Structure formats: C-alpha cells, structure tokens
Amino acid sequence: MRQQSGDEATPSWRRRRLTRWVALTAYILAVAGLAAVFWHWVRGKSWDDSLSLAFTVTMSALGAQLGAVLVRRRAARRGDG
C-alpha cells in the first residue's frame, strides 16, 4: 500500500538511537576540539598536550554516557525505573 503525504513511516528505534549517538559524538568532538584550541592558545600548551586533552575529554564523556545507559538498563530490568 502506498503511503500518502504526511503519513511517513517513523524511523525504527535503532535508527533513532544511532542518530542520537552520532549527534552526541559530534557534539562531544566539537566541545573537545574547542577545549584543545583553548588549551593550546590560551594556556600556551603544545598541540600534543592539547590533542591529548581533547582525546581525554572525548573518551570520558562517551564513557560516562555508555555507563549511564548500562545503569538505566539494569534499573529497568529490576523494575527500579
């Protein structure tokens, strides 16, 4: 059956979740990039130090998000949330 205008199928939950993770990663990378530029220009650190800071900020933020997902899943399984 053909879909009518305005009756578009909603994206699957996997696609929505992937889109959210891509958007979150892009946001975190942008913030980490700004942190690296600040660290280099304002603090006068080398680019190696600045990029190490950006990597640390990115991994910490993504790790925290993944940890939060695991906590929410465990709570949902137990019926706590």
N, CA, C and O of each residue as an XYZ file, in Angstrom:
324
protein
N       0.841     -1.173      0.000
C       0.000      0.000      0.000
C       0.890      1.241      0.000
O       1.858      1.316      0.756
N       0.565      2.194     -0.833
C       1.347      3.440     -0.919
C       1.029      4.347      0.247
O      -0.108      4.443      0.710
N       2.085      5.012      0.706
C       1.876      5.968      1.787
C       1.423      7.295      1.213
O       1.883      7.723      0.155
N       0.520      7.935      1.923
C       0.055      9.236      1.495
C       0.948     10.310      2.088
O       1.685     10.069      3.044
N       0.873     11.485      1.514
C       1.661     12.604      2.014
C       1.311     12.870      3.471
O       0.139     12.903      3.847
N       2.345     13.060      4.284
C       2.126     13.312      5.697
C       1.969     12.050      6.507
O       1.782     12.112      7.723
N       2.042     10.901      5.853
C       1.877      9.616      6.525
C       3.182      8.829      6.447
O       3.184      7.624      6.193
N       4.304      9.542      6.672
C       5.593      8.878      6.555
C       5.770      7.906      7.710
O       5.292      8.129      8.823
N       6.461      6.841      7.413
C       6.738      5.855      8.451
C       7.759      6.440      9.427
O       8.699      7.123      9.021
N       7.564      6.168     10.695
C       8.520      6.655     11.690
C       9.770      5.795     11.628
O       9.689      4.594     11.369
N      10.929      6.404     11.865
C      12.153      5.615     11.829
C      12.180      4.599     12.970
O      11.595      4.818     14.030
N      12.855      3.513     12.736
C      12.925      2.476     13.750
C      13.686      2.981     14.966
O      14.419      3.967     14.891
N      13.504      2.302     16.071
C      14.197      2.715     17.298
C      15.696      2.593     17.139
O      16.438      3.366     17.746
N      16.172      1.634     16.331
C      17.616      1.507     16.108
C      18.159      2.717     15.362
O      19.234      3.220     15.689
N      17.427      3.181     14.369
C      17.872      4.346     13.603
C      17.868      5.601     14.476
O      18.782      6.422     14.396
N      16.830      5.747     15.313
C      16.775      6.897     16.218
C      17.919      6.855     17.224
O      18.530      7.881     17.524
N      18.204      5.669     17.741
C      19.294      5.538     18.706
C      20.628      5.831     18.046
O      21.463      6.523     18.628
N      20.843      5.322     16.848
C      22.082      5.592     16.114
C      22.215      7.086     15.829
O      23.300      7.650     15.970
N      21.124      7.725     15.431
C      21.144      9.160     15.161
C      21.505      9.947     16.420
O      22.288     10.895     16.359
N      20.938      9.556     17.557
C      21.263     10.239     18.816
C      22.729     10.076     19.178
O      23.368     11.033     19.616
N      23.277      8.863     18.999
C      24.691      8.629     19.333
C      25.611      9.401     18.394
O      26.632      9.933     18.830
N      25.261      9.469     17.109
C      26.077     10.237     16.161
C      26.037     11.716     16.528
O      27.069     12.386     16.504
N      24.871     12.228     16.863
C      24.756     13.634     17.253
C      25.525     13.909     18.543
O      26.205     14.929     18.655
N      25.421     13.014     19.502
C      26.151     13.178     20.761
C      27.653     13.157     20.519
O      28.382     13.983     21.068
N      28.116     12.229     19.711
C      29.550     12.135     19.415
C      30.032     13.385     18.702
O      31.107     13.895     19.018
N      29.265     13.889     17.748
C      29.659     15.114     17.045
C      29.729     16.284     18.009
O      30.651     17.096     17.926
N      28.779     16.383     18.917
C      28.774     17.459     19.909
C      29.991     17.352     20.828
O      30.662     18.350     21.093
N      30.268     16.165     21.302
C      31.410     15.966     22.198
C      32.719     16.280     21.478
O      33.612     16.897     22.059
N      32.838     15.862     20.221
C      34.052     16.163     19.460
C      34.218     17.664     19.254
O      35.336     18.177     19.296
N      33.115     18.365     19.034
C      33.193     19.822     18.869
C      33.642     20.490     20.166
O      34.487     21.386     20.149
N      33.079     20.056     21.278
C      33.481     20.617     22.571
C      34.936     20.280     22.866
O      35.678     21.135     23.349
N      35.355     19.057     22.586
C      36.738     18.657     22.829
C      37.688     19.438     21.919
O      38.784     19.809     22.337
N      37.272     19.685     20.688
C      38.091     20.492     19.783
C      38.265     21.913     20.295
O      39.362     22.469     20.247
N      37.183     22.493     20.783
C      37.279     23.832     21.373
C      38.163     23.824     22.620
O      38.916     24.768     22.861
N      38.069     22.759     23.406
C      38.927     22.644     24.586
C      40.392     22.561     24.172
O      41.255     23.155     24.819
N      40.680     21.826     23.094
C      42.058     21.701     22.618
C      42.588     23.050     22.131
O      43.730     23.414     22.413
N      41.757     23.782     21.404
C      42.181     25.102     20.916
C      42.415     26.040     22.101
O      43.414     26.759     22.134
N      41.505     26.036     23.066
C      41.687     26.854     24.268
C      42.982     26.463     24.985
O      43.770     27.327     25.371
N      43.194     25.167     25.159
C      44.376     24.678     25.863
C      45.656     25.114     25.150
O      46.658     25.427     25.793
N      45.612     25.131     23.824
C      46.799     25.497     23.055
C      47.027     27.005     23.049
O      48.131     27.462     23.346
N      45.995     27.786     22.714
C      46.168     29.224     22.550
C      46.205     29.985     23.871
O      47.074     30.831     24.077
N      45.278     29.690     24.751
C      45.176     30.454     25.991
C      46.191     29.967     27.024
O      46.867     30.770     27.667
N      46.292     28.663     27.174
C      47.201     28.121     28.173
C      48.637     28.015     27.662
O      49.564     27.858     28.456
N      48.830     28.100     26.352
C      50.163     28.054     25.774
C      50.788     26.667     25.745
O      52.011     26.541     25.706
N      49.964     25.627     25.762
C      50.464     24.250     25.734
C      50.736     23.827     24.294
O      50.262     24.457     23.348
N      51.506     22.752     24.142
C      51.801     22.237     22.795
C      50.548     21.588     22.210
O      49.588     21.291     22.922
N      50.584     21.377     20.888
C      49.449     20.715     20.245
C      49.336     19.274     20.716
O      48.228     18.745     20.796
N      50.452     18.624     21.030
C      50.380     17.261     21.562
C      49.590     17.224     22.864
O      48.721     16.372     23.047
N      49.896     18.154     23.767
C      49.148     18.235     25.025
C      47.689     18.574     24.772
O      46.798     18.027     25.422
N      47.444     19.465     23.839
C      46.077     19.902     23.552
C      45.247     18.767     22.968
O      44.088     18.586     23.340
N      45.832     18.012     22.063
C      45.101     16.888     21.465
C      44.916     15.755     22.471
O      43.913     15.043     22.424
N      45.864     15.585     23.369
C      45.689     14.596     24.441
C      44.527     14.996     25.339
O      43.742     14.147     25.761
N      44.418     16.283     25.630
C      43.281     16.774     26.413
C      41.974     16.490     25.678
O      41.016     16.004     26.280
N      41.929     16.791     24.386
C      40.711     16.564     23.600
C      40.333     15.080     23.602
O      39.157     14.738     23.729
N      41.316     14.211     23.464
C      41.056     12.770     23.476
C      40.515     12.339     24.837
O      39.567     11.558     24.916
N      41.118     12.849     25.901
C      40.678     12.500     27.253
C      39.257     12.991     27.508
O      38.445     12.264     28.079
N      38.952     14.212     27.092
C      37.600     14.752     27.267
C      36.585     13.910     26.492
O      35.513     13.593     27.007
N      36.925     13.552     25.261
C      36.014     12.764     24.424
C      35.755     11.394     25.023
O      34.602     10.980     25.143
N      36.809     10.687     25.402
C      36.648      9.344     25.949
C      35.907      9.373     27.288
O      35.104      8.484     27.572
N      36.169     10.376     28.097
C      35.468     10.492     29.384
C      33.975     10.737     29.176
O      33.143     10.124     29.845
N      33.641     11.619     28.263
C      32.236     11.941     28.014
C      31.489     10.748     27.417
O      30.380     10.434     27.847
N      32.088     10.087     26.436
C      31.428      8.925     25.836
C      31.330      7.774     26.833
O      30.318      7.075     26.884
N      32.383      7.579     27.624
C      32.344      6.528     28.647
C      31.266      6.784     29.678
O      30.588      5.853     30.114
N      31.100      8.031     30.070
C      30.052      8.376     31.028
C      28.668      8.116     30.442
O      27.780      7.626     31.140
N      28.481      8.436     29.180
C      27.188      8.183     28.539
C      26.904      6.688     28.444
O      25.782      6.249     28.698
N      27.913      5.911     28.080
C      27.723      4.455     27.999
C      27.443      3.871     29.380
O      26.610      2.975     29.524
N      28.134      4.376     30.387
C      27.869      3.922     31.751
C      26.456      4.242     32.182
O      25.808      3.424     32.836
N      25.965      5.418     31.827
C      24.590      5.798     32.162
C      23.585      4.886     31.477
O      22.561      4.538     32.066
N      23.867      4.499     30.245
C      22.973      3.579     29.530
C      22.909      2.246     30.262
O      21.831      1.677     30.429
N      24.060      1.747     30.698
C      24.074      0.468     31.415
C      23.319      0.552     32.741
O      22.590     -0.375     33.094
N      23.483      1.635     33.468
C      22.776      1.804     34.740
C      21.272      1.849     34.499
O      20.508      1.221     35.231
N      20.838      2.597     33.465
C      19.398      2.666     33.171
C      18.839      1.301     32.781
O      17.733      0.942     33.185
N      19.605      0.535     31.992
C      19.128     -0.800     31.589
C      18.983     -1.721     32.794
O      17.988     -2.433     32.924
N      19.980     -1.702     33.672
C      19.914     -2.570     34.858
C      18.748     -2.149     35.748
O      18.041     -3.005     36.280
N      18.540     -0.858     35.913
C      17.425     -0.391     36.727
C      16.090     -0.798     36.107
O      15.162     -1.185     36.817
N      15.998     -0.711     34.790
C      14.746     -1.100     34.125
C      14.496     -2.591     34.272
O      13.352     -3.010     34.447
N      15.557     -3.407     34.203
C      15.389     -4.848     34.364
C      14.894     -5.213     35.760
O      14.084     -6.125     35.926
N      15.390     -4.489     36.759
C      14.977     -4.756     38.141
C      13.637     -4.129     38.468
O      13.021     -4.464     39.480
N      13.184     -3.223     37.617
C      11.921     -2.542     37.877
C      12.074     -1.316     38.740
O      11.104     -0.832     39.323
N      13.317     -0.801     38.825
C      13.566      0.404     39.641
C      13.246      1.679     38.900
O      13.109      2.727     39.531
N      13.126      1.635     37.621
C      12.932      2.885     36.919
C      12.136      2.689     35.726
O      11.867      3.645     34.999
